[in-house]
Amino acid sequence: MNIYDVSEHAGVSIATVSRVLNGNPNVSEKTRDKVLKVMDDLGYTPNVFARGLGLNTMQTIGIMCSDSSDPYLAGAIYYLERGLRSHNYDAILCCTGYDLDAKQKYFDLLRSKRVDAIILAGSKFVEMRPKDNAYITEAASELPIMLVNGYLEGDNIYSTTTMQPCTAPLPSFCRRAGNVSSIFTPAIPTAGSTSWKATRMP
């Protein structure tokens, strides 16, 4: 079952079916309802990846952490996922361990999934040698990167600190090829602070 079958059964063009799938407003309510009914009758489930290509967003954020059994990281991931869901974003979680090669492998895996942005949760993703951070700074030219409890300077890289107790927005954090959204960092309790402050790095 594919978009061509839906088009044939609904008696509309493939372009019209595509517009319905992508939420395009230039479709009459009558036509939209007819196409949706045909999809339901046929049991058609849109290909999320194909739809994402059409919309230029997968509505998905990659999250990496070194150790999900760490109570702090587990809590951070919980609040991050909850915040993303409130903005209609899904999350893909990768637990990398502490080996640099493994971190780079999972980072590349998330990029291959065409996620809209990547969040690095925890301080273990910033290496002492600049060359070991190159995979992050270079990727930031293509998608936003956020470090939770870490600092790395670079364009399109966002970092968080616990120096001031406030919750700040990350403007355009989920920007990808013209798709602009805002995500608010949720308050993540820590031992020394009650919330995070998001800082845009120049």
N, C-alpha and C positions, 0 to 999 in steps of 0.2 A: 504494500500500500504506500503510495507516494502522492506528492502534490498534483501530479498529472491526473491521477484517479479522482481526486477531490474536484479538480477543475472540470473534468468530464461530467461527473455526477451532478455537480451544482449548476452546470451550464454557464460557467463564467470563465474568463481567461485565467491563465496561470498567474499573470501579473496581479489580478484581483485577489486571488487566493493568497499570494505573497503579501499583499497590502493588509489583508485581514490578519495574517499571522504576525506581522510586524506592528500592528496597532495603528496603521496609517489612518488619519482622520478622513481622508478623501475617498471613503467608501460609505454608501448609504446604509442606514440601519437595517433596511430590509435585506439588502444583499449580504451584509455582515451576518445577520441571523441565519440566512439560508446556507451560507458557507459553513458556519459553525455547526449547524444541524447536520449537514452532510458529513462533516468530520466526526461528529458524535456517532452517527448511524454507521459509518464505515469503521469506526474504532481507530481513526487516524491519530497518531501521536507525532507532532512535529519534531524533526531532528533538531535538537537544541544547538548543536554545533553549527549546522547550516543556518539556522535562524540567527545565531550570534554573528555570523559573517555578514548577514544582510543588515543587521542593526549596528554593526561595528562595535558590539559589546557582548560579552558573554554573561554579564551581570554576576560575575564570579571573582572573588578575591582569594589569592593564595596566601596561606599563613604557614610560616615555618617556625618551629621551636626546637630547641636542642633536646629537651627532655620533658615530655608531657606528664611524667609522674611527679615533677617538682610542684609543690603546692602553689607557689606564686605563679608559675607559668600556666598551670591548669586554670587558675582563677582568671588570669589575663586573657586566655583563649576564650573562656566562657563569656566574658564581657565583650570581647571583640566580636565574637560570632553573634551575640545578641544585638549589638549595635548594627552590624552589617545586615542582619535580617530585618531590622526596623527600616532599612533603606532598600529593601528588596534585593539584597545581594546574597548569593550563596557563598560558601567558603570551602576550600580544599585545604586540609591540614596535612602537613608533612613533618614528622618527627625525625630530625636529621642526625642526632647524636652530636659529637663534638669534633669529628674529623673534617678537615677542610674539604677534602675531595668529596665526601658524602654531602656536605652542605652545597657545594657547587652542583653536584648531580641532581639533587632535589630542586634546586633553584632553576636549573635548566628544564627539569620536568614540568614545573609550574608554567614556565614560559611557553613550552610546547603545547600546553593546554589553553593557550591564549587568554590567560586570566587578565583582568583589567588592571590589577595592581598586586603587589606582593608586600605582606607585612612580615617583618622579621621580629619575632617576639623573644625578648631576652637580650642580655648583653654579650652573648657568646658569638655573635655574628660579625663583630668588628675585630679584625686581626691587627696585630702590631705592625706588620709590614704593609705599606700601601699597595704593593703589587698583589697581595692576597685579597684585597678588597676590590680589585679592578672589575671582577665579574659583576659586582653590584653597581658600581658607578657607571659602567658601560651600559648595563641594562636599563638604567634610569633614563637614558636617552629615548627609550621606547615605551616605558610605562612607569607610573609612580611607584616609589619604594618608600615604605615607612619602617622606621626602627623604633620599637617599643623598649624603652630603657637602654637606649644606645645612641651614639652620635657618630655620624659620618657626613662629611661635607660634600656637597655636590648638587648640581641642578636636578630638580624634580625628585629630591630626596627629603623626606620629612623625618624629624627626630622628636622624641619625647623625653622629658626630664621630670623628676619629682621635686624640683627645687621650689616650686610655688604651688600651693593648693588651689588649683582651679581646673575647670574643664573648658577646653578651647576647641573651636572647629578646625578641621583640616580642609580649607577651601580647595575645591577642585581635586581632591585626592583621588577620586575615581574618574579622572579624565582619561579618555582614550579616543583618539582620532575624532575630536569634535564633540564627544559625549561628555557633558559636564555635570557633576553632582557634587554635593557636599556631605561629608560624613563627620559626625561629631564623635570625638573620642569619649567613650564612657568612663565614668569614674571607676578606677581600679584601685581598691584599697591596698595599701602597702604598710609596712611597719613604721615608716617615718612620714607618711603623707596619706591624705585621703583621696587624692585624685591626681590625674596627669595634666601636664601642660604641653600642648603640641607646639612645636617651634618649626617655622619654615626656614630652611637653610638656604642661603643665597647661592 
